Amino acid sequence: MSNQNQRSCNLSVQVGGIQMKNPVMTASGTFGYGEEFASLVDLNKLGGIVVKGLSLKPSAGNPPPRTLETCGGMLNAIGLENVGIEAFAQEKLPFLQTLDTPIVLNMFGHDIKTYAELAERIQDMDGIAGIEVNISCPNIKAGGIAFGTDPKMAFEVVKAVREKTGLPLIAKLSPNVTDIQAIARSVEEAGADAVSLINTIIGMAVDVATRRPKLANITGGLSGPAIKPVALRMVWEAARAVRVPVIGIGGIMDAMDALEFLIAGASAVQVGTANLVNPRATVEIVEGIRSYLAENNIPDISDIIGSLTIS
């Protein structure tokens, strides 16, 4: 196929008010704050960059060992280590402001007041295209139950963020629930402009020789190809339940993986664990999608989004 055919394919999408040149984003926690990958990837070729999750104050995360390779993926118990919102604004944001790629801030808290305060701080920053709210965090005022596992708590935290910001708002959903559609509908009702899913699946590993957990935290989040079928199913379910756009995450390693999510109903995808295996995975996925459209004479990415046929 000619380069002309590839160039004529339209890959641009709009997700929750964020205009992107293509549907390929980075997943929070797997791409640092963006600049770490600048010598390896042309960051301006990406659809969007979602930075490492930010909290009000710096966090050292969990003690090591906190990562572990597993069959078809990895477990991580990093514990949301980050520099905090103040250091981010002073040290990380200036570089991101030089890019021609939408920057989305992933943020988290352990009570609703903290989420709201963070949203207010982010609202005043220049160069931020949107906020992704991690609702998989434990609510310390509800006995450590994750916000994202209860529709009512998910609604309350997203509503609190919505009231403090006019920026496009993405709610990142936990897969560790019985009914993903109920959670998706609750955050949509609370004012989310889009939903992203899935976050990691809780797992663990045991050292048979010592009979001890392999992670210091005991449990961790499972990511990578092993979770792709679960993620794909949940994205398909969520896309049928809400009117807002859905961003697919989970085990996307190449363009074919990404296309599966788009066909199942995702308007965009986030690439996570693949970045740790192949730092250029994101741009290669963009080019792979472009090639697929050209080879199949599909002029616009919108023609495949949600095109799954069920007989």
C-alpha positions as CSV (number, residue, x, y, z in Angstrom):
1,M,0.0,0.0,0.0
2,S,1.3,3.5,-0.8
3,N,2.3,6.1,1.7
4,Q,-0.3,8.4,0.2
5,N,-3.1,5.9,1.1
6,Q,-1.8,5.7,4.7
7,R,-1.6,9.5,5.0
8,S,-5.2,9.8,3.7
9,C,-6.6,7.8,6.6
10,N,-8.1,9.9,9.4
11,L,-7.1,8.6,12.8
12,S,-8.3,11.6,14.8
13,V,-10.8,11.1,17.6
14,Q,-12.5,13.3,20.2
15,V,-12.8,11.7,23.6
16,G,-14.8,13.5,26.3
17,G,-13.9,16.9,24.9
18,I,-10.2,16.0,24.3
19,Q,-9.2,16.3,20.6
20,M,-6.5,13.8,19.8
21,K,-4.6,13.2,16.5
22,N,-5.1,9.4,17.0
23,P,-6.7,7.1,19.5
24,V,-3.4,5.8,21.2
25,M,-2.7,7.1,24.7
26,T,-0.2,6.1,27.4
27,A,-1.5,4.5,30.5
28,S,-0.8,6.1,33.9
29,G,2.1,4.6,35.8
30,T,3.8,3.1,32.8
31,F,5.2,6.2,31.1
32,G,6.5,8.3,33.9
33,Y,5.8,11.9,33.4
34,G,6.5,11.7,29.7
35,E,9.9,13.2,29.5
36,E,11.5,9.9,30.6
37,F,10.5,8.5,27.1
38,A,11.4,11.6,25.1
39,S,14.7,10.2,23.8
40,L,13.0,7.0,22.6
41,V,9.6,8.1,21.3
42,D,8.4,11.1,19.3
43,L,5.9,12.2,22.0
44,N,4.1,14.5,19.4
45,K,3.0,11.4,17.5
46,L,0.9,10.1,20.4
47,G,-2.9,10.7,20.8
48,G,-2.5,11.6,24.5
49,I,-0.1,11.2,27.4
50,V,-1.5,10.2,30.8
51,V,1.0,11.0,33.5
52,K,1.9,8.9,36.5
53,G,-0.9,9.3,39.2
54,L,-0.5,12.4,41.3
55,S,-1.5,13.0,44.9
56,L,-1.6,16.2,47.0
57,K,1.7,15.4,48.7
58,P,4.7,13.3,47.6
59,S,4.4,9.5,48.2
60,A,7.2,7.0,48.4
61,G,4.9,4.1,47.7
62,N,5.3,0.6,49.0
63,P,8.6,-1.1,50.1
64,P,10.3,-3.5,47.7
65,P,10.1,-6.0,46.2
66,R,7.1,-4.4,44.5
67,T,7.2,-5.7,40.9
68,L,7.2,-9.2,39.6
69,E,7.0,-10.8,36.1
70,T,4.3,-13.3,35.8
71,C,3.1,-15.6,33.0
72,G,1.7,-13.3,30.4
73,G,2.2,-10.1,32.4
74,M,3.4,-8.6,35.6
75,L,2.3,-7.9,39.2
76,N,3.0,-4.4,40.6
77,A,2.6,-3.1,44.1
78,I,4.3,0.3,43.5
79,G,1.8,1.9,45.8
80,L,1.2,5.0,43.6
81,E,4.7,6.5,44.3
82,N,4.8,10.1,42.9
83,V,6.3,13.5,43.4
84,G,3.1,15.3,44.5
85,I,1.1,18.0,42.7
86,E,3.4,20.8,43.8
87,A,6.6,19.3,42.5
88,F,4.8,18.2,39.3
89,A,3.7,21.7,38.5
90,Q,7.3,23.1,39.1
91,E,9.4,20.3,37.7
92,K,7.4,18.2,35.2
93,L,4.8,20.4,33.7
94,P,7.1,22.9,31.9
95,F,8.4,20.2,29.6
96,L,4.9,18.8,28.9
97,Q,3.7,22.3,28.0
98,T,6.1,22.2,25.0
99,L,4.4,19.2,23.4
100,D,1.7,19.1,20.7
101,T,0.0,16.2,22.5
102,P,-2.9,16.5,25.0
103,I,-1.7,15.9,28.6
104,V,-4.1,14.2,31.0
105,L,-3.4,14.2,34.7
106,N,-4.2,11.0,36.5
107,M,-5.0,11.8,40.2
108,F,-6.0,10.0,43.3
109,G,-6.8,10.6,47.0
110,H,-8.0,8.6,50.0
111,D,-11.0,10.7,50.8
112,I,-13.4,12.9,48.8
113,K,-12.1,16.1,50.2
114,T,-8.6,15.3,48.9
115,Y,-9.9,14.5,45.4
116,A,-11.8,17.8,45.3
117,E,-8.8,19.8,46.4
118,L,-6.6,18.1,43.8
119,A,-9.1,18.9,41.1
120,E,-9.1,22.5,42.1
121,R,-5.3,22.7,41.9
122,I,-5.2,21.1,38.5
123,Q,-8.0,23.4,37.2
124,D,-5.6,26.3,37.6
125,M,-2.7,24.7,35.6
126,D,-1.9,25.7,32.0
127,G,-1.5,23.1,29.4
128,I,-3.7,20.3,30.9
129,A,-6.2,18.8,28.5
130,G,-8.1,16.7,31.1
131,I,-8.2,14.8,34.3
132,E,-8.3,11.1,34.8
133,V,-9.7,10.1,38.2
134,N,-8.3,6.9,39.7
135,I,-11.3,5.6,41.8
136,S,-9.6,2.3,42.6
137,C,-8.1,3.9,45.7
138,P,-9.2,2.9,49.2
139,N,-11.6,5.3,51.0
140,I,-10.0,5.6,54.4
141,K,-13.2,6.9,55.9
142,A,-15.1,3.8,54.7
143,G,-12.9,1.2,56.2
144,G,-10.5,1.0,53.2
145,I,-13.2,0.0,50.7
146,A,-12.1,1.1,47.2
147,F,-14.2,4.0,45.8
148,G,-14.5,2.2,42.5
149,T,-16.1,-0.9,43.8
150,D,-19.3,0.8,45.0
151,P,-21.6,2.7,42.7
152,K,-22.6,5.2,45.3
153,M,-19.0,6.0,46.4
154,A,-17.9,6.1,42.8
155,F,-20.7,8.7,42.1
156,E,-19.7,10.8,45.1
157,V,-16.0,11.1,44.3
158,V,-16.6,11.9,40.6
159,K,-19.3,14.4,41.5
160,A,-16.9,16.1,44.0
161,V,-14.2,16.4,41.3
162,R,-16.7,17.6,38.7
163,E,-17.8,20.4,41.0
164,K,-14.2,21.7,41.2
165,T,-13.2,21.6,37.5
166,G,-14.4,22.4,34.1
167,L,-11.7,20.3,32.4
168,P,-12.7,17.1,30.6
169,L,-13.1,14.4,33.2
170,I,-12.3,10.7,32.7
171,A,-13.2,8.2,35.4
172,K,-10.8,5.2,35.5
173,L,-12.7,2.1,36.6
174,S,-11.7,-0.9,38.7
175,P,-12.3,-4.4,37.3
176,N,-12.6,-5.8,40.8
177,V,-16.3,-5.5,40.8
178,T,-19.4,-7.6,40.1
179,D,-21.1,-5.3,37.7
180,I,-18.9,-2.9,35.7
181,Q,-22.0,-1.4,33.9
182,A,-23.4,-0.2,37.2
183,I,-20.2,1.6,38.1
184,A,-19.9,3.1,34.6
185,R,-23.4,4.4,34.7
186,S,-22.9,5.9,38.2
187,V,-19.8,7.9,37.2
188,E,-21.5,9.1,34.0
189,E,-24.4,10.3,36.1
190,A,-21.9,12.1,38.3
191,G,-20.5,14.1,35.4
192,A,-17.7,12.1,33.9
193,D,-17.1,13.0,30.2
194,A,-15.5,9.5,29.5
195,V,-14.6,6.3,31.3
196,S,-11.3,4.4,31.0
197,L,-11.0,0.7,31.9
198,I,-9.7,-1.5,33.2
199,N,-7.3,-0.8,36.0
200,T,-5.3,-3.7,37.2
201,I,-6.7,-6.9,38.6
202,I,-5.7,-7.8,42.2
203,G,-3.4,-10.8,42.3
204,M,-0.6,-12.4,44.3
205,A,2.4,-14.7,44.0
206,V,4.0,-17.1,46.5
207,D,7.6,-18.2,46.8
208,V,7.3,-21.9,47.3
209,A,10.9,-22.2,48.7
210,T,10.3,-19.7,51.5
211,R,6.5,-20.0,51.7
212,R,6.3,-16.3,51.7
213,P,4.6,-13.7,49.4
214,K,6.8,-12.6,46.5
215,L,5.6,-9.0,46.9
216,A,6.3,-7.1,50.2
217,N,2.7,-5.8,49.9
218,I,1.5,-9.4,49.5
219,T,-0.9,-8.5,46.7
220,G,-0.4,-6.4,43.6
221,G,-2.1,-5.3,40.4
222,L,-1.9,-7.8,37.5
223,S,-1.5,-6.2,34.1
224,G,-0.3,-7.3,30.6
225,P,-1.6,-9.7,28.0
226,A,-3.0,-12.1,30.7
227,I,-5.8,-9.6,31.5
228,K,-6.7,-8.6,27.9
229,P,-9.7,-10.9,27.5
230,V,-11.2,-9.7,30.8
231,A,-10.5,-6.0,29.8
232,L,-12.0,-6.5,26.4
233,R,-15.2,-8.0,27.8
234,M,-15.5,-5.2,30.4
235,V,-14.9,-2.5,27.8
236,W,-17.6,-4.0,25.5
237,E,-20.0,-4.1,28.5
238,A,-19.3,-0.5,29.5
239,A,-19.6,0.8,26.0
240,R,-23.1,-0.7,25.9
241,A,-24.1,0.9,29.2
242,V,-23.1,4.5,28.8
243,R,-23.4,7.3,26.3
244,V,-20.0,8.8,27.0
245,P,-16.8,7.6,25.2
246,V,-14.9,4.6,26.6
247,I,-11.1,4.3,26.7
248,G,-9.9,0.7,26.6
249,I,-7.0,-0.5,28.7
250,G,-5.5,-3.9,29.5
251,G,-2.9,-6.0,27.8
252,I,-2.6,-4.0,24.6
253,M,0.8,-5.0,23.1
254,D,0.3,-4.2,19.4
255,A,-2.0,-2.7,16.8
256,M,-4.2,-5.8,16.5
257,D,-4.8,-5.7,20.3
258,A,-5.8,-2.0,20.0
259,L,-8.1,-2.7,17.1
260,E,-10.0,-5.3,19.1
261,F,-10.8,-2.7,21.7
262,L,-11.8,-0.2,19.2
263,I,-14.1,-2.6,17.4
264,A,-15.6,-3.7,20.8
265,G,-16.6,-0.1,21.4
266,A,-13.7,1.9,22.7
267,S,-13.1,5.3,21.2
268,A,-9.4,5.3,22.3
269,V,-7.0,3.0,24.0
270,Q,-4.2,3.3,26.6
271,V,-1.0,1.4,26.3
272,G,0.6,0.3,29.6
273,T,2.7,-2.7,30.4
274,A,3.8,-2.8,26.7
275,N,5.9,0.4,27.3
276,L,8.0,-1.5,29.8
277,V,8.7,-4.3,27.2
278,N,9.1,-2.0,24.2
279,P,9.4,1.7,24.8
280,R,8.3,2.4,21.2
281,A,5.1,0.3,21.5
282,T,2.8,3.4,21.4
283,V,4.1,4.8,18.1
284,E,4.3,1.4,16.6
285,I,0.6,0.8,17.5
286,V,-0.3,4.1,15.9
287,E,1.4,3.1,12.6
288,G,-0.1,-0.4,12.8
289,I,-3.6,1.1,13.0
290,R,-2.9,3.4,10.1
291,S,-1.6,0.5,8.0
292,Y,-4.7,-1.6,8.9
293,L,-7.0,1.2,7.8
294,A,-5.1,1.7,4.5
295,E,-4.9,-2.0,3.7
296,N,-8.7,-2.4,4.2
297,N,-9.7,0.8,2.4
298,I,-11.2,2.3,5.6
299,P,-10.9,6.1,5.4
300,D,-11.7,7.0,9.0
301,I,-11.0,5.4,12.4
302,S,-14.7,6.2,13.3
303,D,-15.7,3.5,10.8
304,I,-14.4,0.7,13.0
305,I,-15.2,2.1,16.5
306,G,-18.0,0.0,17.9
307,S,-18.3,-2.0,14.7
308,L,-18.5,-5.4,16.4
309,T,-21.0,-7.6,14.7
310,I,-22.9,-10.2,16.8
311,S,-25.0,-12.6,14.8
